[in-house]
Amino acid sequence: MEACDCFETHANQDDLLVKYQYISDALIALAYFSIPLELIYFVNKSAFFPYKWVLMQFGAFIILCGATHFINLWMFFNHSKVVAIVMTIAKVSCAAVSCATALMLVHIIPDLLSVKNRELFLKKKADELDREMGLILTQEETGRHVRMLTHEIRSTLDRHTILRTTLVELGKTLCLDECALWMPSQSGLYLQLSHTLSHKIQVGSSVPINLPIINQLFNSAQAMHIPHTCPLAKIGPPVGGRYAPPEVVSVRVPLLHLSNFQGSDWSDLSGKGYAIMVLILPTDGARKWRDHELELVEVVADQVAVALSHAAILEESMHARDQLIEQNFALDKARQEAEMAVHARNDFLAVMNHEMRTPMHAIISLSSLLLETELSPEQRVMIETILKSSNLVATLISDVLDLSRLEDGSLLLENEPFTLQAIFEEVISLIKPIASVKKLSTNLILSADLPAYAIGDEKRLMQTILNIMGNAVKFTKEGHVSIIASIMKPESLRELPSPDFYPVPSDNHFYLCVQVKDTGCGIHTQDIPFLFTKFVQPRTGAQRNHSGAGLGLALCKRFVGLMGGCIWIESEGIEKGCTASFIIRLGICNGPSSSSGSMALRLAAKSQTRPWNW
């Protein structure tokens, strides 16, 4: 009977299994001890980690697990009870730590998931920020292109240069295959192609303005996609290469009433003040219109409208300037001719006045001498008629000369001291003989505060008073004629009937008020404004029965105005008399420093026998 070796075979297999377990436990223990070291290194190197205490707990669990496997190596040999106790303590501790770690992970996992959600949220926000940054960069790029195009467009004020520059710059910026501008025709019934970039559409082509697509463009302020087969964008296919229908965009361009420019070659655009700009991308189909490019086109269209309006305003202002230059040249020429005519007239009047005055004075003198001789009644009437007519002609000659000198500004007032009261006395002495013939009484009333001397033009003051007194005597049949002279008080200056007269009180001047009252025929209120118009006389009342040239009061008004005053006439109606008043400004004189000169003027006035209006 042979011996059985089964037990040895089983023993050898068990030893082999034990060796494998021994080696495995050693490797597991080594791995368990190395993992905490790696975690400790990671935590130390990490700048921020929210669950360090969890890692420490997890590391303790791994160390205990490794310790159990490491202690288990002694369990394969004969071991003492101490080893078994240590093994038991290690396994109990590992079990406790593992359970605590498992329970803790139940609470930590939701936090870790929320961290993941926040991470996704932050990632989403980061993507949105990236998109916004892309949009901002796109807007900045669009703004840069707009500024560049605006600078190029506004670098000139010629309309055609503006439009040509716009098409060229848009073609460069947007890489366009074609860019065209359609303008309204003169009749306003068609759109005509006025400018093009690549000349793929024939310049001068026209399309009806009442097409539906054109009405849509006119009614929208935004850039619109239009079909490539539209008459506004119809171009032929390329000769070679791949062809795809291009994308076409069109936008309206406001023309801002350019017809206000005189001489503009564009039609009246008050009804439809728009042009249409068409932009065509390349025909290879590789590009599409983007939103920021459409915004760029809309902004450029508005800038073109503004530039065109500025150009039209400039052209209009230049045209108006040229017209003004021509008008000013014509006016200057007419002024020179008028001045030459005025000078020639004045020279003629001066010569005629001088040449006619001598024979007229001779006629007046001889007539006066004839009246002193013995004449029959018929002869006396004829001589008186001759004398009256001669006085009238002499007065007219002198008045016309004075008026011409006043109109061309050659009449200068004198500013010399004179005896003020003596002027009124001389006027009365000159008027009294004529008034006595008509049996009129003359009165002179001088206020107590009237100074004896003044500074001004004595001759023109006397001429003004004589004219007014002569009119008063002429238009008074019975009654009296009075002269009242006084100084105008400051409080009375504010109550004057003339609204255009603004007296200014001064320490070196005073205002003389002279009133001439009569009991004559009077005048209608509506006729008073015509009294101071030259060569015009009232057509109502008793004045129309009297002769005269209508220059006396017109001259008086001019003289009074030159002397810084005003004149007016008041009347309550027909047959109720008149009051002629005037105010002039005279200088204050404290003594008769030039009384001899004043007397000389009075003697000259007497020798000349200045006549008045009859």
Residue pairs with C-beta under 8 A, 6 or more apart in sequence:
18 76
21 76
22 73
22 76
25 69
25 70
25 72
25 73
26 69
26 70
26 73
28 66
28 69
29 66
29 67
29 69
29 70
29 73
30 66
31 66
32 62
32 63
32 65
32 66
32 67
32 69
33 63
33 66
33 70
35 59
35 62
36 59
36 62
36 63
39 55
39 58
39 59
40 59
43 49
43 52
43 55
49 55
50 115
51 108
54 101
54 104
54 108
57 97
57 100
57 101
57 104
58 101
60 97
61 94
61 97
61 98
61 101
64 90
64 93
64 94
64 97
65 94
65 98
67 90
67 94
68 87
68 90
68 91
68 94
71 83
71 86
71 87
71 90
72 87
74 83
74 87
75 83
75 84
75 87
138 292
139 292
141 292
142 292
142 293
142 295
142 296
142 299
145 173
145 296
146 296
146 299
146 300
146 303
148 169
148 173
149 166
149 169
149 170
149 173
149 296
149 300
149 303
150 300
150 303
152 165
152 169
153 162
153 165
153 166
153 169
153 300
153 303
153 304
153 307
154 303
154 307
154 310
155 165
156 162
156 165
157 307
157 310
157 311
157 314
158 311
159 308
159 311
159 312
159 315
160 195
162 304
162 307
162 308
162 311
163 181
163 194
163 195
163 304
163 308
164 195
166 181
166 277
166 300
166 304
167 179
167 180
167 181
167 195
167 196
167 197
168 197
170 176
170 179
170 197
170 279
170 297
170 300
171 179
171 197
171 198
173 296
174 279
174 281
174 293
174 296
174 297
175 281
175 282
175 287
176 197
176 279
176 280
176 281
176 282
177 198
177 200
177 235
177 246
177 280
177 281
177 282
177 283
178 196
178 197
178 198
178 200
178 201
178 233
178 235
178 278
178 279
178 280
179 196
179 197
179 198
179 277
179 278
179 279
179 280
180 193
180 195
180 196
180 197
180 201
180 232
180 233
180 277
180 278
180 280
181 193
181 194
181 195
181 196
181 253
181 275
181 276
181 277
181 278
182 191
182 192
182 193
182 194
182 207
182 232
182 275
182 276
182 277
182 278
183 191
183 192
183 193
183 194
183 266
183 275
184 190
184 191
184 192
184 209
184 255
184 266
184 267
184 269
184 272
184 274
184 275
185 191
185 192
185 206
185 209
185 267
186 266
186 267
187 267
188 209
188 267
188 268
188 269
188 271
188 272
189 208
189 209
189 210
190 206
190 207
190 208
190 209
191 206
191 207
191 208
191 209
191 214
191 232
191 275
191 276
192 204
192 205
192 206
193 201
193 202
193 203
193 204
193 205
193 206
194 203
195 203
196 203
200 235
200 236
201 233
201 234
201 235
207 214
207 231
207 232
208 214
209 272
211 231
213 226
213 230
213 232
214 232
214 276
216 224
217 224
217 226
217 250
217 251
217 252
217 274
217 276
218 252
218 272
218 274
220 252
221 252
221 298
222 251
222 294
222 298
223 249
223 250
223 251
223 294
223 297
223 298
223 301
224 249
224 250
224 251
225 247
225 248
225 249
225 289
226 232
226 233
226 248
226 249
226 250
226 278
227 233
227 248
228 234
228 235
228 245
228 246
228 247
228 248
228 280
230 248
230 250
232 250
232 276
232 278
233 248
233 250
233 278
233 280
235 280
237 243
237 283
238 283
241 284
242 284
242 285
243 283
243 284
244 283
244 284
244 285
245 283
245 285
246 280
246 281
246 282
246 283
246 285
247 280
247 281
247 287
247 288
247 289
248 278
248 279
248 280
248 281
249 278
249 279
249 289
249 294
249 297
250 276
250 277
250 278
250 279
251 276
251 277
251 279
251 297
251 298
251 301
252 274
252 275
252 276
252 277
252 301
253 274
253 275
253 276
253 277
253 301
253 304
253 305
253 308
254 273
254 274
254 301
254 302
254 305
255 266
255 269
255 273
255 274
255 275
255 305
255 308
256 273
256 305
256 306
256 308
256 309
256 312
257 269
257 270
257 273
258 264
258 266
258 269
258 273
258 308
258 309
258 312
259 266
259 267
259 268
259 269
259 270
260 312
260 316
261 312
261 313
261 315
261 316
261 319
262 316
262 319
262 320
263 315
263 319
264 312
264 315
277 297
277 301
277 304
279 297
281 287
281 288
281 289
339 408
342 404
342 407
342 408
343 408
345 404
346 404
346 405
346 408
346 410
349 400
349 401
349 404
350 401
352 397
353 397
353 398
353 400
353 401
356 393
356 397
357 394
357 397
357 398
360 390
360 393
360 394
360 397
361 394
363 386
363 390
364 387
364 390
364 391
364 394
364 609
367 383
367 386
367 387
367 390
368 387
370 383
371 380
371 383
371 384
371 387
375 383
388 614
391 611
391 614
392 547
392 548
392 611
392 613
392 614
394 611
395 549
395 552
395 611
395 612
395 613
395 614
396 549
396 551
398 610
398 611
399 549
399 551
399 552
399 555
400 549
400 551
402 411
402 555
403 534
403 551
403 554
403 555
403 558
405 411
406 555
406 558
406 562
411 562
413 456
413 457
413 460
413 562
413 563
414 456
414 457
414 458
414 459
414 460
415 455
415 456
415 457
415 587
416 455
416 456
416 457
416 458
416 594
416 597
416 598
417 453
417 454
417 455
417 589
417 592
417 593
417 594
417 595
417 597
417 598
418 453
418 454
418 455
418 456
418 458
418 594
418 595
418 597
418 598
418 601
419 452
419 453
419 592
419 595
419 598
419 599
420 450
420 451
420 452
420 453
420 454
420 512
420 586
421 446
421 450
421 452
422 598
422 602
423 458
423 461
423 462
423 465
423 602
424 444
424 446
424 465
424 483
424 485
425 444
426 462
426 602
426 605
426 606
427 462
427 465
427 466
427 469
427 483
428 442
428 444
428 483
430 466
430 606
430 610
431 442
431 466
431 469
431 470
431 473
431 481
432 442
434 473
435 441
435 442
435 473
435 481
438 473
438 476
438 477
438 478
439 478
440 473
440 476
440 478
440 479
440 480
440 481
441 479
441 480
441 481
442 480
442 481
442 482
442 483
443 480
443 481
443 482
443 483
444 482
444 483
445 482
445 483
445 484
445 485
446 485
446 486
447 484
447 485
447 486
447 487
449 486
449 487
450 485
450 486
450 487
450 512
451 487
451 510
451 588
451 589
452 592
453 589
453 590
453 591
453 592
453 595
454 510
454 512
454 586
454 587
454 588
454 589
455 586
455 587
455 588
455 589
456 563
456 584
456 585
456 586
456 587
457 563
458 598
458 601
458 602
459 601
459 605
460 559
460 562
460 563
461 559
461 563
461 584
462 602
462 605
462 610
463 555
463 559
463 610
464 555
464 556
464 559
464 560
464 582
465 483
465 514
465 516
466 610
466 612
467 552
467 553
467 555
467 556
467 612
467 613
468 516
468 552
468 553
468 556
468 580
468 582
469 481
469 483
469 516
469 612
470 552
470 611
470 612
470 613
470 614
471 552
471 553
471 580
471 612
471 613
472 481
472 516
472 517
472 518
472 520
472 578
472 580
473 481
473 518
473 612
474 546
474 548
474 612
474 613
474 614
475 518
475 520
475 521
475 542
475 543
475 546
475 578
476 518
476 519
476 520
476 521
476 577
477 520
477 521
478 519
479 518
479 519
479 520
479 577
480 518
480 519
481 516
481 517
481 518
481 519
482 515
482 516
482 517
482 518
483 514
483 515
483 516
484 514
484 515
484 516
484 517
485 512
485 513
485 514
485 515
486 512
486 513
487 510
487 511
487 512
487 513
488 503
488 510
488 511
488 512
488 513
488 583
490 505
493 503
493 505
493 511
496 503
496 566
496 583
497 568
497 570
498 566
498 568
500 566
501 565
501 566
501 583
503 511
503 583
503 585
507 588
508 587
508 588
509 585
509 586
509 587
509 588
510 585
510 586
510 588
511 565
511 583
511 584
511 585
511 586
512 583
512 584
512 585
512 586
513 581
513 582
513 583
514 581
514 582
514 583
514 584
515 579
515 580
515 581
516 579
516 580
516 581
517 577
517 578
517 579
518 577
518 578
518 579
519 577
520 542
520 577
520 578
521 541
521 542
521 543
521 574
521 575
522 541
522 542
522 571
522 572
522 573
522 574
522 575
522 576
522 577
522 578
523 531
523 538
523 541
523 543
523 569
523 571
523 573
523 574
523 578
524 538
524 540
524 541
524 571
524 573
524 574
525 571
525 573
527 538
527 539
527 540
527 541
527 543
528 569
528 571
530 536
530 537
530 538
531 538
531 553
531 569
532 553
532 554
532 556
532 557
532 567
533 550
533 554
534 550
534 551
534 554
535 549
535 550
535 551
535 554
536 550
537 543
537 544
537 548
537 550
538 544
541 574
542 574
542 575
546 614
547 614
548 613
548 614
549 613
551 613
552 612
552 613
553 567
553 569
556 567
556 582
557 567
560 566
560 567
560 582
560 583
560 584
563 584
563 585
563 586
564 584
564 585
565 582
565 583
565 584
565 585
566 582
566 583
567 580
567 581
567 582
567 583
568 580
568 581
568 582
569 578
569 579
569 580
569 581
570 578
570 579
570 581
571 577
571 578
571 579
592 598
